[in-house]
Amino acid sequence: MSDTTSSAAALPGSYERLGVRIQKIINAPTAQRSRSALIFRLADEQEDDWNQLLEEIAENDNVTLAWRDDGGVQIFWTVPRED
């Protein structure tokens, strides 16, 4: 097997790259303090990937998505108290 085949297999797909980008935004200190993040789909990102990611985010408890007129999506979340 050639090195190019194994290298290509290790490259993340479009959905994974989108997920990593959004995860960085959500994990940023400012977003964590405010418990909110504003995200936008970039022109080179596939709409199907974007919709799938938003569906998966919305499935989480304590998460609210708000679609904005400018095309952005505001994500709000709460951290439940531990008893």
MARNU-596787 format. One line per 5 residues: number of its first residue (from 1); for each residue z, x, y of N, C-alpha, C, O. Coordinates in steps of 0.2 Angstrom, whole numbers, plus 5000, padded with zeros to 4 digits. Layout:
BEGIN
NUM) Z,X,Y,Z,X,Y,Z,X,Y,Z,X,Y  ...
//
This chain:
BEGIN
1) 5000,5004,4994,5000,5000,5000,5000,5004,5006,5003,5010,5006  4996,5003,5011,4996,5007,5017,5001,5005,5022,5005,5000,5022  5003,5010,5027,5008,5009,5032,5006,5004,5036,5011,5000,5039  5000,5002,5038,4998,4997,5043,5000,4990,5040,5002,4986,5044  4999,4989,5034,5001,4983,5031,5009,4982,5031,5011,4976,5033
6) 5013,4987,5030,5020,4986,5030,5022,4985,5037,5027,4982,5038  5019,4988,5042,5021,4988,5049,5019,4981,5051,5023,4978,5055  5013,4978,5050,5011,4972,5052,5016,4966,5049,5017,4962,5053  5018,4967,5043,5023,4962,5040,5030,4962,5044,5033,4957,5044  5031,4968,5047,5038,4968,5050,5038,4965,5058,5043,4964,5061
11) 5032,4964,5060,5031,4962,5067,5033,4954,5067,5031,4950,5063  5037,4952,5072,5039,4945,5073,5033,4941,5075,5029,4943,5079  5033,4935,5073,5028,4930,5075,5030,4927,5082,5035,4929,5085  5025,4923,5084,5026,4920,5091,5032,4916,5091,5035,4916,5097  5034,4912,5086,5040,4908,5087,5046,4913,5087,5051,4911,5091
16) 5046,4918,5083,5052,4923,5083,5053,4926,5090,5058,4927,5093  5047,4928,5093,5047,4931,5100,5050,4926,5105,5054,4928,5109  5048,4920,5105,5050,4915,5109,5058,4914,5108,5061,4914,5113  5060,4914,5102,5067,4913,5101,5071,4919,5104,5077,4917,5106  5069,4925,5103,5072,4931,5105,5073,4930,5113,5078,4932,5116
21) 5067,4928,5116,5067,4928,5124,5072,4923,5126,5076,4924,5131  5072,4917,5123,5077,4912,5125,5084,4913,5124,5088,4912,5128  5085,4917,5118,5092,4919,5116,5095,4923,5121,5101,4923,5123  5091,4928,5124,5093,4933,5129,5095,4929,5135,5100,4931,5139  5091,4924,5137,5093,4920,5143,5099,4916,5142,5103,4916,5147
26) 5100,4913,5136,5106,4909,5135,5112,4914,5135,5118,4912,5137  5111,4920,5132,5117,4924,5131,5119,4929,5137,5123,4932,5137  5115,4928,5142,5116,4932,5149,5123,4930,5151,5125,4924,5151  5126,4934,5154,5133,4933,5157,5133,4927,5162,5138,4923,5162  5128,4927,5166,5128,4921,5171,5128,4914,5167,5131,4910,5169
31) 5123,4914,5163,5123,4908,5159,5129,4906,5155,5131,4900,5155  5132,4911,5152,5138,4910,5148,5144,4907,5153,5148,4903,5151  5144,4910,5159,5150,4908,5163,5148,4901,5166,5153,4897,5166  5142,4899,5167,5141,4892,5170,5139,4887,5164,5139,4881,5165  5139,4890,5158,5137,4886,5152,5131,4882,5153,5130,4876,5151
36) 5126,4885,5156,5119,4882,5157,5114,4887,5158,5116,4893,5160  5108,4886,5156,5102,4890,5157,5096,4886,5158,5095,4881,5156  5092,4889,5162,5086,4886,5164,5080,4890,5161,5079,4896,5162  5076,4887,5157,5071,4890,5153,5064,4887,5155,5063,4881,5156  5059,4891,5154,5052,4889,5155,5048,4892,5150,5049,4897,5147
41) 5043,4888,5148,5038,4891,5143,5033,4895,5147,5030,4893,5152  5032,4901,5144,5027,4906,5147,5020,4904,5145,5019,4900,5140  5015,4906,5149,5008,4904,5148,5005,4906,5141,5001,4903,5138  5008,4912,5139,5005,4914,5132,5009,4912,5126,5008,4914,5121  5014,4907,5127,5018,4905,5122,5015,4898,5120,5013,4894,5124
46) 5015,4897,5113,5012,4891,5110,5016,4885,5111,5022,4885,5111  5013,4879,5113,5016,4873,5115,5020,4871,5109,5026,4868,5109  5017,4871,5103,5020,4869,5096,5027,4873,5095,5032,4870,5093  5027,4880,5096,5033,4884,5096,5038,4882,5101,5044,4881,5099  5036,4880,5107,5040,4878,5112,5044,4872,5110,5050,4871,5111
51) 5040,4867,5108,5043,4860,5106,5047,4861,5100,5053,4858,5100  5046,4865,5095,5050,4866,5089,5057,4869,5092,5062,4867,5089  5056,4874,5096,5063,4877,5098,5067,4872,5102,5073,4872,5101  5064,4868,5106,5068,4863,5110,5071,4858,5105,5077,4856,5106  5067,4856,5100,5070,4851,5095,5076,4854,5092,5081,4851,5091
56) 5076,4861,5090,5081,4864,5086,5087,4865,5091,5093,4864,5089  5086,4867,5097,5091,4867,5102,5095,4861,5103,5101,4860,5103  5091,4855,5104,5094,4849,5105,5098,4846,5099,5102,4842,5100  5097,4849,5093,5100,4846,5087,5108,4849,5087,5112,4846,5083  5109,4854,5091,5116,4856,5091,5121,4852,5094,5119,4848,5099
61) 5127,4851,5092,5132,4847,5095,5134,4850,5102,5133,4856,5102  5136,4846,5106,5138,4849,5113,5133,4852,5117,5135,4856,5121  5127,4850,5116,5121,4853,5120,5117,4847,5123,5115,4842,5119  5115,4848,5129,5111,4843,5132,5105,4847,5135,5106,4852,5138  5099,4844,5135,5093,4846,5138,5091,4841,5143,5091,4835,5142
66) 5089,4844,5149,5087,4840,5154,5080,4843,5157,5079,4849,5159  5075,4839,5156,5068,4841,5158,5067,4840,5165,5069,4835,5168  5064,4846,5169,5064,4846,5176,5056,4844,5178,5052,4845,5174  5055,4842,5184,5049,4840,5186,5044,4847,5187,5038,4846,5186  5047,4852,5187,5043,4859,5188,5041,4862,5181,5039,4867,5181
71) 5043,4858,5176,5041,4860,5169,5047,4864,5165,5046,4866,5159  5052,4866,5169,5058,4869,5166,5062,4864,5162,5062,4858,5163  5066,4867,5158,5071,4864,5154,5078,4867,5155,5079,4873,5154  5082,4863,5158,5089,4865,5159,5093,4864,5153,5093,4858,5150  5097,4869,5150,5101,4868,5144,5108,4868,5147,5110,4873,5150
76) 5112,4863,5145,5119,4863,5146,5123,4863,5140,5121,4860,5135  5129,4866,5139,5133,4866,5133,5140,4866,5135,5142,4868,5140  5144,4863,5131,5151,4864,5131,5154,4867,5125,5151,4867,5120  5159,4870,5126,5163,4874,5121,5169,4870,5119,5173,4869,5122  5169,4867,5113,5174,4863,5110,5181,4867,5110,5181,4873,5108
81) 5186,4863,5112,5193,4866,5111,5195,4867,5104,5193,4863,5100  5198,4872,5102,5201,4873,5096,5208,4871,5096,5212,4872,5100  5210,4867,5091,5216,4864,5090,5221,4869,5088,5227,4867,5088
//
